[in-house]
Amino acid sequence: MTVGGWIVMTVSVGTVLALAAFCLYRVLTLPPVDVTEHLKGPLDIDTQDTLDAD
Amino acid sequence: MAEQNNREQWGSRIGVILAVAGSAVGLGNFLRFPGTAAQNGGGAFMLPYFISLLVLGIPMCWAEWTMGRYAGSRGCNSAPAIFTVIWRHPLAKYLGGLALVIPLVIYMYYVLIESWCLGYAVTYLTGSSQLAADPSAFFGNFVGIHENGIIYEEGSGHGTWLLLVVFVLNFSLIYRGVSKGIERFCKIAMPLMLVLGIIVLVRVLTLGTPDPAKPNQNVLGGLGFMWNPKPDALLNPATWLAASGQIFFSLSVGFGIIINYASYLTKKDDVALSGLTSCSMNEFFEVCMGGLITLPAAFIFLGLNAKDFTGSSFSLGFQALPSVFARMPAGEMFGALWFFMLFLAAITSSISMLQPVIAFLEEGFGLKRHASVTILGVLSALGCGFVLYFSKGLVALDTFDFWVGSVLILVLALVQALLYGWAFGMQRGHQEIHEGAHIRVPWLIQFMLKWVVPIYLLAIFAGFCFINLPSHDTWKFTATGLSANGVAEGAVSDALRDQLALGKLSIPAEATLRRSGEAADWHMLDGGGNVLYILRAKHSGWEVYAHEMGYIEKIGSSPVAFAALWFVISILAFLLLMVHIAGRRWQGQGRFEHLPAA
């Protein structure tokens, strides 16, 4: 592992961790009333076609 | 009571973050990224990678999320309808057809790879001496790489039944709806994937020096193999091309998936923070896990031979890593964990590929969900069956992956960038993305989406076509010690082999020589009749050129590649016809008449 390798790895991993931590922080500090309604992951989507699927 | 509510909300928030990560993370994070980086300058690759992330990836994600939600709030969920809302032009819906064919065709081979992951996990659990002894042979037999149609033969050790299981699992989950069908599954799967990944990561980083006889093959050496920069690679346009391609594939930009998913959000739902969170979670799994596990582990046990596996995600994932697990203490357990984690990553991605076409069938033809899923099941089964049958050399899979998983993705990304920047507009885009937003998005992003992204994408597309479509002959060295008798029709002579060995060129045992149409050239062919090297007689000796077959030549020389391309074209034509019919129905319904003109 060269000095350049250490620098690249540290900066890359550090940058990604910082970005992820920022997003995590912003999500966790959202106003309580909005969190379950206003931040949906793709797997929580409601396509509104399951009640009358046939 | 207040404390309990806080705990529930905290749990919900974490659950949502993991759900966001679920669809973003896939096989590309753990297999494609490390190999691509190692092949394109190692640590130096990270510069074009992060530039592509900032200039292309994140802005395009935001653009897709924004356009999707905008059209969704106007009652449109399928890409043809979404594009028509964005650009009120008769051609718009046909461009949206690209966003149907891409996820559908990719699904046809992605689910096959997903079944390989599950198959390997099962193999590690049940134990297979062949997998440990000869991973290459095991992989070839498992996927049917030696002969077309062999995968359907019974008792041959192939993974056909696994594909059936995985296919049925995918559709049983999607049949009940995205949230109802997979909610319980993924709320367990995603945290489990994170835990498994961390376990394997800790295992790899604590390996130390497993073989004292090879002191250089240690953790630091492995990390260096991945991360030590080779700055010369930055001067090669192919490096920038590879970085952009990796960002696209990894973030699912230009797949037609994000724009469909976002259409189900309401105006109150945030897209800015959601989009950025999705990107960051994806990058976490890619850079912090994929970048620290796959190649370092391969180097620790295989040494510099690991480089031989970096050219292909399949080689790295299904041949190199089994070699690693065979040498690792408790390797069978870690192998099972690793491949099951890959399976979880893959299935959460493959499920998301099905929804865009389902939405179109419902919206375009008034079909209910179950009918749409059934039609899609039949359509995708045809494609899966095609890829599964034509397994020799994985030519069908490779052809689908190139023309749809690379070329069409670039085309769709360019279309979406132009739609956003020039039809949707910077002003409307800036206003729309901040509806319900929990973070501010700089105005610079709008400027980049209108001016920088399309130009960057055009440059990437042009470079991609130049590098991959035509064949290239690259001079390797000049053999000066070869007599005229050393070059003759038929099997490669020992004299020629010795000369080529001086140039460090590998020659298959079954290689043959054939005079080409041009009198001074000779072609060296592999066992399949493909040109490997070209020998050209000059005054100084025999000049040896490595022949890299472009995809145009592949179409002409391989009947399977030709058939696979026509299969894709047929799917595209079929979907465009469906879009045309749907468009006529929408016109009759006056679907877009109440919307403002572009």
Interface residues (C-beta under 8 A of the other chain):
Chain A: M1 T2 G4 G5 W6 V8 M9 V11 S12 V13 T15 V16 L17 L19 A20 F22 C23 L24 R26 V27 L28 L30 P32 D34 V35 T36 E37 H38 L39 K40 G41 P42 L43 D44 I45 D46 T47 Q48 D49 T50 D52 A53 D54
Chain B: N5 N6 Q9 W10 S12 R13 I14 V16 I17 L18 A19 V20 A21 G22 S23 A24 G42 G43 A44 M46 F50 N77 R176 G177 V178 S179 K180 I182 E183 C186 L220 G221 L223 G224 M226 W227 N228 P229 Y261 Y264 L265 K268 D269 D270 L273 S274 L276 T277 S278 C279 S280 M281 E283 F284 V287 C288 G291 L292 T348 S352 Q355 I358 A359 E362 K368 R369 H370 A371 G436 H438 I439
